[in-house]
């Protein structure tokens, strides 16, 4: 009769009959409870469900179908009575019903929703300690709606290690959740555990799980705060490979840190990435890096960076760079930069050419000076010929009379075509 009432949606009549049975001394059994409980859950009668479960525990009567406990948990959680929901799990343990990961998950999810995170953490501790997640007989698994809020809470409250231990058990069950991974990455980074964060990032990369921009930023800043710019650069590269474009301030922080650490070429590579991604700020750093590359003898790399910058529409101060190289005796670097400028018709002040030529002569590189001067004259860029006298003299002294003679004749022809323009200071490089 109870079954008929429940099947017909007349749960109240079923409950009335249930009470009449007991008043006549008829003891309910497992079948009775198993018949009534689904209807009670359908009717969302949480108080009756809680009372009936308590009676089952007192009489040590387990239902025929253990799936009813999942419904009881959901019913009490939906009603907001978390104490009654927790009693369902206790009842299962008292009745020797195997508790599964999903049962804990329902409670954890709803404890988090209710803001009672300390109770959720206590349940999680049992879950991890007993390795309930890894039990092969689990029919109810943890859902992302349960484990993600828990992981996020732990990672935001200095307990990322516990969150990772929890998630690694889930990973063994095949869980690959990008939200959880990014929370772990952020949590480790915020706690200063950069290497642990990078290990999470490596797992994500292997499994093709995308990292979020703010996760990368926290990791990069974590490395920088610990004085590890090379690792910060590696994380920045991963961020770019992941399809994110770092802000100019982040590029600047990494470049400055690398530069200050003496890693000029690495800073140069980050600068290259920055320009290629269309980030055109931080030009003051660009000038410092170019100068350092030239000073250290990485001339071809520096010229390659200059070429990239010019193609990207960046205006460069060649005069200051040439002056510094000439003054510091880096004549070969200055020579190659000057040659580069001539080939590309860059705007360079005549005084800069003069400084480079003087530096070449002072270091005995007369043929190099001659070569540059000839190229400059071919471009029509010489209007003041007084600086060439020392070069002709040096060429003759070194036995390079042919070059001295050619230069003398070029000067005579140039003086005739440039009369009245000797006061001009700017070398025009228009072809």
C-alpha positions as CSV (number, residue, x, y, z in Angstrom):
1,X,0.0,0.0,0.0
2,X,2.8,2.4,0.9
3,X,4.4,1.7,-2.5
4,X,1.1,2.5,-4.2
5,X,0.8,5.8,-2.4
6,X,4.4,6.8,-3.3
7,X,4.0,5.7,-6.9
8,X,0.8,7.8,-7.2
9,X,2.5,10.9,-5.7
10,X,0.6,10.6,-2.5
11,X,3.6,10.7,-0.2
12,X,1.7,12.2,2.7
13,X,-0.7,9.3,2.7
14,X,2.3,7.0,2.6
15,X,3.8,8.6,5.6
16,X,0.5,8.5,7.5
17,X,0.2,4.7,6.8
18,X,3.9,4.4,7.9
19,X,3.0,5.9,11.3
20,X,-0.1,3.8,11.6
21,X,2.0,0.6,11.0
22,X,4.3,1.6,13.9
23,X,1.3,2.4,16.1
24,X,0.0,-1.2,15.6
25,X,3.4,-2.6,16.5
26,X,4.4,-3.4,12.9
27,X,8.1,-2.7,12.6
28,X,9.3,-1.1,9.4
29,X,12.1,-3.0,7.6
30,X,14.6,-2.2,4.8
31,X,11.9,-2.6,2.2
32,X,9.6,-0.1,3.9
33,X,12.3,2.6,4.2
34,X,13.5,1.9,0.6
35,X,10.0,2.4,-0.6
36,X,9.3,5.6,1.2
37,X,12.6,7.5,0.9
38,X,12.5,8.1,-2.9
39,X,9.1,9.6,-2.6
40,X,10.1,11.8,0.3
41,X,13.1,13.1,-1.7
42,X,10.8,13.8,-4.7
43,X,8.5,15.7,-2.5
44,X,11.4,17.6,-0.9
45,X,10.3,16.8,2.6
46,X,13.7,17.3,4.2
47,X,12.5,17.1,7.9
48,X,10.7,13.8,7.3
49,X,13.8,12.5,5.4
50,X,16.1,13.5,8.3
51,X,13.7,11.9,10.9
52,X,13.5,8.6,8.9
53,X,17.2,8.4,8.4
54,X,17.8,8.9,12.1
55,X,15.3,6.0,12.8
56,X,17.2,3.8,10.3
57,X,20.5,4.4,12.1
58,X,18.9,3.7,15.5
59,X,17.5,0.4,14.3
60,X,20.6,-0.3,12.2
61,X,18.5,-0.8,9.0
62,X,20.2,-0.1,5.7
63,X,18.1,0.6,2.6
64,X,18.1,-1.9,-0.3
65,X,19.5,0.7,-2.7
66,X,22.4,2.8,-1.6
67,X,21.9,5.4,-4.3
68,X,19.2,6.9,-2.0
69,X,22.0,8.5,0.0
70,X,23.1,10.7,-2.9
71,X,19.5,11.9,-3.1
72,X,19.3,12.5,0.6
73,X,22.5,14.5,0.5
74,X,21.3,16.6,-2.4
75,X,17.9,17.2,-0.7
76,X,19.4,18.5,2.6
77,X,22.0,20.6,0.8
78,X,19.3,22.2,-1.5
79,X,17.3,23.1,1.6
80,X,20.4,24.8,3.1
81,X,20.4,22.5,6.2
82,X,24.1,21.6,6.1
83,X,24.0,19.9,9.5
84,X,21.3,17.5,8.3
85,X,23.4,17.0,5.1
86,X,26.4,16.1,7.2
87,X,24.3,13.7,9.2
88,X,23.6,11.7,6.0
89,X,27.3,11.0,5.6
90,X,27.5,10.0,9.3
91,X,24.5,7.7,8.8
92,X,26.2,6.0,6.0
93,X,29.3,5.3,8.1
94,X,27.2,4.1,11.0
95,X,25.3,1.7,8.7
96,X,28.5,0.5,7.1
97,X,27.5,1.9,3.7
98,X,30.6,2.5,1.6
99,X,31.1,6.2,1.2
100,X,32.3,7.3,-2.2
101,X,34.1,10.4,-3.6
102,X,30.9,11.8,-5.0
103,X,29.2,11.8,-1.6
104,X,32.0,13.8,-0.1
105,X,31.9,16.0,-3.2
106,X,28.2,17.0,-2.7
107,X,29.0,18.1,0.8
108,X,32.2,19.9,-0.1
109,X,30.6,21.8,-2.9
110,X,27.7,22.9,-0.7
111,X,29.9,23.8,2.3
112,X,31.9,26.0,0.0
113,X,28.7,27.6,-1.4
114,X,27.6,28.3,2.2
115,X,31.0,29.8,3.0
116,X,31.7,27.1,5.6
117,X,35.1,26.3,4.2
118,X,36.6,24.9,7.4
119,X,34.1,22.0,7.4
120,X,34.8,21.4,3.7
121,X,38.5,21.2,4.4
122,X,38.0,18.7,7.2
123,X,36.0,16.5,4.8
124,X,38.7,16.9,2.2
125,X,41.4,15.8,4.7
126,X,39.5,12.5,5.1
127,X,39.1,12.2,1.4
128,X,42.8,12.6,0.8
129,X,44.0,10.6,3.7
130,X,41.8,7.5,3.0
131,X,42.4,7.9,-0.8
132,X,38.7,7.5,-1.4
133,X,39.0,9.2,-4.8
134,X,41.2,6.3,-6.0
135,X,38.9,3.5,-5.0
136,X,38.0,1.5,-8.1
137,X,34.4,0.8,-6.9
138,X,33.4,4.4,-6.9
139,X,30.2,4.9,-8.8
140,X,29.8,8.6,-7.9
141,X,32.8,10.7,-8.9
142,X,33.8,14.2,-7.8
143,X,32.4,16.8,-10.1
144,X,34.3,20.0,-11.1
145,X,31.6,22.0,-9.3
146,X,32.8,20.3,-6.1
147,X,36.6,20.2,-6.5
148,X,37.2,23.6,-8.2
149,X,35.8,25.8,-5.4
150,X,37.7,23.8,-2.9
151,X,41.0,24.0,-4.8
152,X,40.4,27.8,-5.4
153,X,39.8,28.3,-1.7
154,X,43.0,26.5,-0.7
155,X,45.1,28.2,-3.3
156,X,43.9,31.6,-2.1
157,X,44.6,30.8,1.6
158,X,48.2,29.5,1.5
159,X,47.3,25.8,1.2
160,X,48.2,25.2,-2.4
161,X,50.3,22.1,-1.4
162,X,47.1,20.4,0.0
163,X,45.2,21.5,-3.1
164,X,47.8,19.9,-5.3
165,X,47.8,16.6,-3.3
166,X,44.0,16.6,-3.8
167,X,44.2,17.3,-7.5
168,X,47.0,14.8,-8.1
169,X,44.6,12.1,-6.9
170,X,42.0,13.4,-9.3
171,X,44.6,13.4,-12.1
172,X,45.1,9.7,-11.5
173,X,41.5,9.2,-12.3
174,X,42.0,11.0,-15.6
175,X,40.8,14.5,-14.5
176,X,42.3,17.3,-16.6
177,X,40.6,20.5,-15.6
178,X,42.0,23.8,-16.8
179,X,40.4,25.8,-14.0
180,X,42.0,23.6,-11.3
181,X,45.4,23.7,-13.0
182,X,45.4,27.5,-13.3
183,X,44.4,27.8,-9.6
184,X,47.3,25.6,-8.6
185,X,49.7,27.6,-10.8
186,X,48.5,30.9,-9.3
187,X,48.5,29.5,-5.8
188,X,52.1,28.3,-5.9
189,X,53.2,31.5,-7.6
190,X,51.5,33.7,-4.9
191,X,53.1,31.6,-2.2
192,X,56.5,32.1,-3.7
193,X,56.9,28.4,-4.7
194,X,58.0,29.3,-8.3
195,X,59.4,25.9,-9.1
196,X,56.3,24.1,-8.0
197,X,54.3,26.5,-10.1
198,X,56.5,25.8,-13.1
199,X,56.1,22.0,-12.6
200,X,52.3,22.5,-12.8
201,X,52.9,24.6,-16.0
202,X,55.0,21.8,-17.5
203,X,52.2,19.3,-16.8
204,X,49.7,21.7,-18.4
205,X,51.9,22.1,-21.5
206,X,52.4,18.3,-21.9
207,X,48.6,17.8,-21.7
208,X,47.7,20.7,-23.9
209,X,45.9,22.6,-21.2
210,X,45.9,26.4,-21.7
211,X,47.3,28.7,-19.1
212,X,45.5,31.9,-18.3
213,X,47.3,35.2,-18.7
214,X,47.1,36.1,-15.0
215,X,48.5,32.7,-14.1
216,X,51.6,33.4,-16.2
217,X,51.9,37.0,-14.9
218,X,52.0,35.7,-11.3
219,X,54.6,33.1,-12.1
220,X,56.8,35.6,-13.9
221,X,56.6,38.1,-11.0
222,X,57.3,35.3,-8.5
223,X,60.5,34.5,-10.3
224,X,61.5,38.2,-10.6
225,X,60.9,38.7,-6.9
226,X,63.3,35.9,-6.1
227,X,66.0,37.3,-8.4
228,X,65.6,34.6,-11.0
229,X,65.3,36.5,-14.3
230,X,66.3,33.6,-16.6
231,X,63.4,31.5,-15.2
232,X,61.1,34.5,-15.5
233,X,62.1,34.7,-19.2
234,X,61.2,31.0,-19.7
235,X,57.8,31.6,-18.2
236,X,57.4,34.7,-20.4
237,X,58.2,32.6,-23.5
238,X,55.5,30.1,-22.4
239,X,53.0,32.9,-22.0
240,X,53.7,34.1,-25.5
241,X,53.6,30.5,-26.9
242,X,50.2,30.1,-25.1
243,X,48.8,32.9,-27.3
244,X,49.0,35.8,-24.8
245,X,50.7,39.1,-25.4
246,X,52.3,40.5,-22.3
247,X,51.8,44.1,-21.4
248,X,54.8,46.5,-21.9
249,X,55.3,46.8,-18.2
250,X,55.8,43.0,-17.9
251,X,58.3,43.0,-20.8
252,X,60.1,45.9,-19.1
253,X,60.4,44.1,-15.8
254,X,61.8,41.0,-17.4
255,X,64.2,42.9,-19.7
256,X,65.5,45.1,-16.9
257,X,66.0,42.2,-14.6
258,X,67.9,40.3,-17.2
259,X,70.0,43.3,-18.1
260,X,70.9,44.1,-14.5
261,X,71.9,40.4,-14.1
262,X,74.4,40.8,-17.0
263,X,72.3,38.6,-19.3
264,X,72.4,41.1,-22.2
265,X,71.8,38.6,-25.1
266,X,68.9,37.0,-23.2
267,X,67.5,40.5,-22.6
268,X,68.0,41.1,-26.4
269,X,65.9,38.0,-27.2
270,X,63.1,39.3,-25.0
271,X,63.3,42.7,-26.7
272,X,63.0,40.9,-30.0
273,X,59.8,39.1,-28.9
274,X,58.4,42.4,-27.6
275,X,58.9,44.1,-30.9
276,X,57.6,41.2,-32.9
277,X,54.4,41.3,-30.8
278,X,53.9,44.9,-31.6
279,X,54.8,46.3,-28.2
280,X,56.7,49.5,-29.1
281,X,57.2,51.0,-25.6
282,X,60.4,50.7,-23.6
283,X,62.6,52.3,-26.2
284,X,65.0,53.6,-23.5
285,X,65.8,50.0,-22.7
286,X,66.2,49.2,-26.4
287,X,69.0,51.8,-26.7
288,X,70.7,50.4,-23.6
289,X,70.6,46.8,-24.9
290,X,71.9,47.8,-28.4
291,X,74.8,49.6,-26.8
292,X,75.6,46.7,-24.6
293,X,75.5,44.3,-27.5
294,X,77.9,46.4,-29.5
295,X,80.2,46.9,-26.5
296,X,80.4,43.1,-25.9
297,X,81.1,42.3,-29.5
298,X,77.7,40.9,-30.5
299,X,77.7,43.2,-33.5
300,X,75.7,41.0,-35.9
301,X,73.0,40.4,-33.3
302,X,72.8,44.2,-32.6
303,X,72.5,45.0,-36.3
304,X,69.8,42.3,-36.7
305,X,67.8,43.9,-33.8
306,X,68.2,47.4,-35.4
307,X,67.0,46.0,-38.7
308,X,63.9,44.5,-37.0
309,X,63.2,47.8,-35.1
310,X,63.4,49.8,-38.3
311,X,61.1,47.4,-40.1
312,X,58.7,47.9,-37.2
313,X,58.8,51.7,-37.6
314,X,60.9,52.5,-34.6
315,X,63.0,55.7,-34.8
316,X,66.6,55.1,-33.5
317,X,69.2,57.6,-32.4
318,X,72.2,56.4,-34.4
319,X,74.3,59.5,-33.6
320,X,74.4,58.8,-29.8
321,X,75.2,55.2,-30.4
322,X,78.0,55.9,-32.9
323,X,79.4,58.5,-30.6
324,X,79.5,56.2,-27.6
325,X,81.2,53.4,-29.7
326,X,83.8,55.8,-31.1
327,X,84.6,57.3,-27.7
328,X,85.0,53.9,-26.1
329,X,87.3,52.6,-28.8
330,X,84.9,50.1,-30.2
331,X,86.0,50.9,-33.7
332,X,85.0,47.7,-35.5
333,X,81.5,47.9,-34.0
334,X,81.2,51.6,-34.9
335,X,82.5,50.8,-38.4
336,X,79.9,48.1,-39.0
337,X,77.1,50.3,-37.7
338,X,78.2,53.2,-39.9
339,X,78.3,50.9,-42.9
340,X,74.8,49.7,-42.0
341,X,73.6,53.3,-41.9
342,X,75.1,54.1,-45.2
343,X,73.6,51.1,-46.9
344,X,70.1,52.0,-45.6
345,X,70.4,55.8,-46.1
346,X,69.8,56.4,-42.4
347,X,69.9,60.0,-41.1
348,X,73.2,60.4,-39.3
349,X,74.9,63.7,-38.4
350,X,78.3,64.4,-40.1
351,X,79.9,64.9,-36.7
352,X,79.2,61.2,-35.9
353,X,81.0,60.2,-39.1
354,X,83.8,62.4,-38.1
355,X,84.1,60.8,-34.7
356,X,84.2,57.3,-36.2
357,X,86.8,58.3,-38.8
358,X,89.0,59.9,-36.1
359,X,88.6,56.7,-33.9
360,X,89.6,54.5,-36.8
361,X,92.7,56.6,-37.6
362,X,93.7,56.7,-34.0
363,X,93.6,53.0,-33.8
364,X,95.6,52.6,-37.0
365,X,92.6,51.3,-39.1
366,X,93.3,53.6,-42.1
367,X,92.0,51.3,-44.8
368,X,88.7,50.9,-42.9
369,X,88.5,54.7,-42.6
370,X,89.3,55.0,-46.3
371,X,86.5,52.5,-47.2
372,X,83.9,54.3,-45.2
373,X,85.0,57.7,-46.5
374,X,84.7,56.5,-50.1
375,X,81.2,55.1,-49.5
376,X,80.2,58.4,-47.9
377,X,81.6,60.4,-50.8
378,X,79.7,58.2,-53.3
379,X,76.5,59.1,-51.4
380,X,77.4,62.8,-51.8
381,X,77.5,63.2,-48.0
382,X,80.8,65.1,-47.6
383,X,80.9,68.9,-47.5
384,X,83.8,69.4,-45.2
385,X,87.0,68.0,-46.5
386,X,89.5,69.1,-43.9
387,X,89.1,65.9,-41.9
388,X,90.5,63.8,-44.8
389,X,94.0,65.3,-44.7
390,X,95.1,63.1,-41.8
391,X,93.8,60.0,-43.6
392,X,95.7,60.8,-46.8
393,X,98.8,61.3,-44.8
394,X,98.4,58.0,-42.9
395,X,97.7,56.1,-46.2
396,X,100.9,57.4,-47.7
397,X,102.9,56.6,-44.6
398,X,101.6,53.0,-44.6
399,X,102.4,52.6,-48.3
400,X,98.8,52.7,-49.5
401,X,99.7,55.3,-52.1
402,X,97.1,54.2,-54.6
403,X,94.3,54.7,-52.1
404,X,95.8,58.1,-51.0
405,X,95.9,59.2,-54.7
406,X,92.3,58.1,-55.3
407,X,91.1,59.9,-52.2
408,X,93.0,63.1,-53.2
409,X,91.4,63.1,-56.7
410,X,88.0,62.4,-55.2
411,X,88.4,65.3,-52.8
412,X,89.5,67.7,-55.6
413,X,86.4,66.8,-57.5
414,X,84.2,67.0,-54.5
415,X,85.5,70.5,-53.5
416,X,84.6,71.9,-56.9
417,X,81.0,70.6,-56.6
418,X,80.5,71.7,-53.1
419,X,81.9,75.3,-53.0
420,X,79.9,77.5,-50.8
421,X,78.6,74.7,-48.6
422,X,81.6,74.1,-46.3
423,X,79.7,75.3,-43.2
424,X,77.1,72.6,-43.5
425,X,77.2,70.1,-40.6
426,X,74.6,67.5,-41.6
427,X,75.5,64.7,-43.9
428,X,72.8,64.1,-46.4
429,X,72.5,60.4,-47.3
430,X,69.9,60.6,-50.1
431,X,71.0,58.4,-53.0
